[in-house]
Amino acid sequence: MKAHTHETQLTITPEKALNFLKEGNLRFVNNLKANRDLLEQVNATREGQWPFAVILSCIDSRTSAELIFDQGLGDIFSIRIAGNFVNQDILGSMEFGCNVAGSKLVVVLGHTKCGALKGGLDAAQIEGLGMDNLNHLVSHFDATIKEIIEEGEERSSKNSSLLERLNQQNVKNAIEDIRKQSSTLKKLEDEGKIKIVGANYDVETGVVTWL
């Protein structure tokens, strides 16, 4: 499988880009890999890059988008931050990926048993560890936790039902933030030039479920 060129990128629709990722995850789950010459891809992309998708995922070491979607060099823009949430810098990266570099798909990829979301649920304990920047990071999830937690429900990472509901809602909220906070990406989506979708990776099975 060769690296994408500007010409092949132009033929890719948002739907086709999504299918590339679905097919890639199916190969991954079945322990298959597309036949790639990575050194050839290095040579093919030395003058430029034409990825077909932008994927926002967590820094979790088990969730490398290139691996779980079986993609090669130059295929995707991979943005990673603990808890896969959106901020202005990430939105700028997405705008570059789609409006400048021509990607056709934006994916927000959450995953089961997310440590960052566990930290959000256990914020009081995290605060006690004395890590100011980590405290700031996990505070991003507080509003979502308050949005979904039920009256009397235990706020704890040991509450597996709450943790998974938080994972799902966090992805949905990130997609909403993309549309609200980036008029560029919203316009591209409204014009049908890109799709913005959510997904969830299961760290136990390797399967990606599309939301």
C-alpha positions as CSV (number, residue, x, y, z in Angstrom):
1,M,0.0,0.0,0.0
2,K,1.5,3.3,-1.1
3,A,1.4,6.7,0.6
4,H,-1.4,9.1,-0.4
5,T,-0.6,11.7,-3.0
6,H,-2.3,15.0,-3.6
7,E,-4.1,13.4,-6.5
8,T,-5.4,10.4,-4.5
9,Q,-6.4,12.7,-1.6
10,L,-8.7,14.7,-3.9
11,T,-10.6,11.5,-4.8
12,I,-11.3,10.7,-1.1
13,T,-14.8,11.7,0.2
14,P,-15.5,11.9,4.0
15,E,-17.5,8.6,3.7
16,K,-14.5,6.9,2.0
17,A,-12.1,8.3,4.7
18,L,-14.4,6.8,7.4
19,N,-14.4,3.4,5.6
20,F,-10.6,3.4,5.4
21,L,-10.5,3.6,9.2
22,K,-13.2,1.0,9.7
23,E,-11.4,-1.4,7.4
24,G,-8.1,-0.7,9.1
25,N,-9.5,-1.4,12.6
26,L,-11.0,-4.7,11.2
27,R,-7.5,-5.7,10.0
28,F,-6.0,-4.7,13.4
29,V,-8.6,-6.8,15.3
30,N,-7.9,-9.8,13.1
31,N,-4.1,-9.4,13.4
32,L,-3.7,-8.5,9.8
33,K,-1.7,-5.7,8.3
34,A,-1.8,-4.0,5.0
35,N,1.3,-4.7,2.9
36,R,3.3,-1.5,3.2
37,D,6.9,-0.5,2.3
38,L,7.5,2.1,5.0
39,L,10.8,3.3,3.6
40,E,9.0,3.8,0.3
41,Q,6.4,5.9,2.1
42,V,9.2,7.9,3.7
43,N,10.5,8.7,0.2
44,A,7.0,9.3,-1.2
45,T,6.2,11.9,1.5
46,R,9.5,13.7,1.7
47,E,8.1,16.6,-0.4
48,G,4.7,16.9,1.3
49,Q,1.9,15.2,3.1
50,W,-1.7,14.5,2.2
51,P,-3.5,12.7,5.1
52,F,-7.1,11.9,4.7
53,A,-8.1,12.2,8.4
54,V,-7.4,14.1,11.6
55,I,-7.7,11.9,14.8
56,L,-7.9,13.4,18.3
57,S,-7.1,10.6,20.8
58,C,-5.8,10.2,24.3
59,I,-2.1,9.9,25.1
60,D,-2.8,6.4,26.6
61,S,0.0,4.1,25.3
62,R,-2.6,1.5,24.1
63,T,-4.4,3.9,21.8
64,S,-2.0,4.7,19.0
65,A,-4.3,5.7,16.1
66,E,-1.8,4.6,13.4
67,L,-1.8,1.1,14.9
68,I,-5.4,0.5,15.8
69,F,-6.5,1.8,12.4
70,D,-3.6,0.1,10.5
71,Q,-2.5,3.3,8.8
72,G,1.0,4.2,7.4
73,L,3.2,7.2,7.1
74,G,1.4,10.2,5.7
75,D,-2.1,8.8,6.1
76,I,-3.5,10.6,9.2
77,F,-2.8,13.6,11.4
78,S,-2.6,12.3,15.0
79,I,-3.4,14.7,17.8
80,R,-3.0,13.3,21.3
81,I,-3.8,14.8,24.7
82,A,-4.8,13.0,28.0
83,G,-8.6,12.7,27.9
84,N,-9.0,13.7,24.2
85,F,-10.6,17.1,25.0
86,V,-10.5,20.2,22.8
87,N,-8.7,23.5,23.3
88,Q,-7.8,26.4,21.0
89,D,-4.4,24.9,20.0
90,I,-6.0,21.6,19.1
91,L,-8.7,23.3,17.1
92,G,-5.9,25.2,15.2
93,S,-4.3,21.9,14.4
94,M,-7.5,20.5,13.2
95,E,-8.1,23.6,11.0
96,F,-4.7,23.1,9.5
97,G,-5.3,19.4,8.9
98,C,-8.6,20.0,7.1
99,N,-8.6,23.5,5.6
100,V,-5.0,23.7,4.6
101,A,-3.8,20.1,4.2
102,G,-7.1,18.7,2.8
103,S,-8.1,16.0,5.3
104,K,-11.7,14.9,4.9
105,L,-12.5,13.5,8.3
106,V,-12.2,14.6,12.0
107,V,-12.4,11.8,14.6
108,V,-12.7,12.2,18.3
109,L,-11.5,8.9,19.7
110,G,-12.2,8.0,23.4
111,H,-11.3,4.7,25.0
112,T,-12.4,2.5,27.9
113,K,-10.7,2.7,31.3
114,C,-9.3,6.1,30.5
115,G,-6.8,7.2,33.2
116,A,-7.4,10.9,32.6
117,L,-11.1,10.5,33.1
118,K,-10.4,8.4,36.2
119,G,-8.3,11.3,37.5
120,G,-11.3,13.6,36.8
121,L,-13.5,11.4,39.0
122,D,-10.9,11.2,41.7
123,A,-9.9,14.9,41.5
124,A,-9.7,15.3,45.3
125,Q,-7.1,12.5,45.5
126,I,-5.2,13.9,42.5
127,E,-5.1,17.3,44.1
128,G,-3.4,15.8,47.1
129,L,-0.5,14.6,45.0
130,G,0.6,18.2,44.5
131,M,0.9,18.2,40.7
132,D,-0.4,21.6,39.6
133,N,-0.6,21.0,35.9
134,L,-2.2,17.6,36.3
135,N,-4.8,19.2,38.6
136,H,-5.5,21.7,35.8
137,L,-5.9,19.0,33.2
138,V,-8.3,16.8,35.1
139,S,-10.4,19.8,36.0
140,H,-11.5,19.9,32.3
141,F,-13.8,17.0,32.9
142,D,-15.6,18.4,36.0
143,A,-18.4,20.0,34.1
144,T,-19.1,16.8,32.2
145,I,-19.1,14.8,35.4
146,K,-21.6,17.1,37.0
147,E,-23.7,16.8,33.8
148,I,-24.0,13.0,33.9
149,I,-23.7,12.0,37.6
150,E,-26.9,10.8,39.2
151,E,-28.1,12.0,42.6
152,G,-26.5,9.9,45.3
153,E,-24.2,8.2,42.8
154,E,-20.6,7.6,44.0
155,R,-18.1,9.9,42.2
156,S,-15.2,7.5,41.9
157,S,-13.1,5.9,39.2
158,K,-14.1,2.6,40.8
159,N,-17.7,3.3,39.6
160,S,-17.3,1.6,36.2
161,S,-20.7,2.6,35.0
162,L,-20.0,6.3,35.6
163,L,-16.6,6.1,34.1
164,E,-17.9,4.6,30.8
165,R,-20.8,7.2,30.7
166,L,-18.2,9.9,31.2
167,N,-16.1,8.5,28.4
168,Q,-19.0,8.5,26.0
169,Q,-20.2,12.0,27.0
170,N,-16.7,13.4,26.9
171,V,-16.4,12.4,23.2
172,K,-19.8,13.9,22.4
173,N,-18.9,17.1,24.2
174,A,-15.6,17.4,22.4
175,I,-17.5,17.1,19.0
176,E,-19.9,19.8,20.2
177,D,-17.0,22.0,21.2
178,I,-15.4,21.6,17.8
179,R,-18.5,22.8,16.1
180,K,-19.1,25.6,18.5
181,Q,-15.6,26.9,18.7
182,S,-14.3,26.5,15.2
183,S,-16.4,28.3,12.5
184,T,-13.9,27.0,10.0
185,L,-14.6,23.3,10.7
186,K,-18.3,23.9,11.1
187,K,-18.4,25.5,7.7
188,L,-16.5,22.7,6.1
189,E,-18.9,20.2,7.7
190,D,-22.0,22.1,6.7
191,E,-20.6,22.2,3.1
192,G,-20.1,18.4,3.1
193,K,-16.4,18.7,2.7
194,I,-15.6,17.0,6.0
195,K,-17.3,14.8,8.6
196,I,-16.8,15.1,12.3
197,V,-17.5,11.8,14.1
198,G,-16.9,10.2,17.5
199,A,-15.6,6.7,18.3
200,N,-14.7,4.6,21.3
201,Y,-11.7,2.2,21.5
202,D,-12.0,-0.9,23.7
203,V,-8.7,-1.6,25.4
204,E,-9.7,-5.2,26.1
205,T,-10.7,-6.2,22.6
206,G,-9.1,-3.7,20.2
207,V,-12.5,-2.9,18.6
208,V,-13.4,0.6,17.7
209,T,-17.1,1.4,18.1
210,W,-18.5,4.4,16.1
211,L,-20.8,6.7,18.1
